[in-house]
Each structure stands twice: as structure tokens, then as C-alpha cells.
Amino acid sequence: MDKKEVSLGMIDISEKNKTLRVAKATAFVKMDNELIVMVKNNKAPKGNIIETARIAGIMAAKKTEELIPLCHNIEIDKVGLSFCFEKGGIRIESIAKTTAKTGIEMEAMIAVAIAALTVYDMLKMFNKEICIEEICLLEKSGGKDGAYKRA
């Protein structure tokens, strides 16, 4: 019986070319209208929730390789987060850019996930029914797979 060697670990990207790669991700923090108004008016006792969540998301994106096993450590050129008040909650979107040999999707998704968890943490004292939904990749470009846009 022939045994094939199975090598587990990081994907070998040594033969890949560096290209500009961009990824956008989203998360939705579902909450009641009273909490939305509190956040909008910056009346939460823990301080400015939006700016705290923005910084948390950016910091988390920079530590993606420490949080996701086997994820490559890449140089990040940009991470930005936007927050939009919608009916029933707050939509968080991220954009992440790099010129690297591998994609930046995980950094974009980590950014929105941690930003959403930060919003939850800062509001949980008022309502534990807050729910984080729809963490997903919206689009990405660059690399051999080319562009992707969520339908």
C-alpha cells in the first residue's frame, strides 16, 4: 500500500506574485431602537461606542495572523470601518487593502467581527438580546482568483 505524505500547515505562497488586493466585509448588530438612539446621540456611559468599535476593529485586523490559525502575516496598507444606522441596528462595513502574495479577506472580516463585538460589549448592560448577524465578505479583488462580489 502506497502512503502519500500529507503536509498540513500554511499554504505555500512563495511562487505567487504580489498584487494589490482589496476586500470588503460587513456585519450587522441587531438592537432595539432605544439603543440605536443612545449610540447615535453618544449617550452610552462607556463613551463613544462608534469610535471605540472602529479602533477595536482596526487593531484586530492588524492581529489577524495571531487569531486565525495558519493565516499568513501580511503587510496591511489600509483598514477602514464605516458604521450606518439602519432600522433595527447598526451596519458595519470594512475595507482592507494590501499589496501582497495572498488575500486580505480575513483581515476585513475580523475587523467587522471585533467592531461588532465591541458594540455588543459596550451595550450589553442595557440589553443582552443584542445580536450580531451577517458577518460576511462583500467583495474582494486581486490575486489569481480575480474579483468576487456577493450576489
NORPEJO-V771250 format. One record per residue. N is the residue number from 1. PHI is phi in degrees with one decimal (none if undefined). Layout:
n: <N/N>
phi: <PHI/PHI>
This chain:
n: <1/2/3/4/5/6/7/8/9/10/11/12/13/14/15/16/17/18/19/20/21/22/23/24/25/26/27/28/29/30/31/32/33/34/35/36/37/38/39/40/41/42/43/44/45/46/47/48/49/50/51/52/53/54/55/56/57/58/59/60/61/62/63/64/65/66/67/68/69/70/71/72/73/74/75/76/77/78/79/80/81/82/83/84/85/86/87/88/89/90/91/92/93/94/95/96/97/98/99/100/101/102/103/104/105/106/107/108/109/110/111/112/113/114/115/116/117/118/119/120/121/122/123/124/125/126/127/128/129/130/131/132/133/134/135/136/137/138/139/140/141/142/143/144/145/146/147/148/149/150/151>
phi: <none/-81.2/-106.4/-93.0/-75.3/-105.3/-107.4/-103.9/150.6/-65.6/-69.6/-77.4/-109.8/-62.7/-89.6/-81.0/-92.4/-73.5/-140.1/-69.4/-128.3/-131.1/-136.6/-126.1/-136.2/-142.9/-146.9/-124.5/-103.6/-82.9/-156.2/-78.1/-62.0/-60.3/-70.2/-58.7/-62.5/-60.0/-67.1/-56.2/-90.0/54.4/-109.0/-75.5/-63.8/-83.7/110.8/-72.4/-68.2/-62.4/-69.8/-65.4/-65.4/-60.9/-63.9/-60.8/-64.1/-64.7/-60.5/-66.1/-57.8/-69.9/-113.8/-53.5/-65.2/-85.6/-98.3/-110.2/-57.4/68.7/-82.8/-68.8/-84.4/-120.3/-77.6/-97.7/-88.7/-158.9/-137.9/-135.4/-128.8/-123.7/-127.0/-128.4/-79.4/-124.5/-61.2/89.2/162.9/-124.0/-89.7/-113.2/-128.6/-123.8/-133.3/-133.5/-132.5/-153.3/-116.3/-150.0/-89.5/-141.3/-72.7/-121.0/-62.3/-65.1/-64.0/-64.5/-74.7/-61.1/-58.6/-71.4/-63.9/-73.0/-61.4/-64.4/-64.2/-66.8/-59.1/-57.0/-58.5/-77.3/-116.2/-59.9/-64.8/-95.2/-163.9/-84.2/-82.5/-57.3/-131.7/-98.8/-130.1/57.9/-74.0/-159.2/-78.8/-89.7/-164.2/-152.4/-142.5/96.8/82.2/-68.3/-78.4/75.1/-88.2/-138.3/-137.2/-61.2/-69.2>
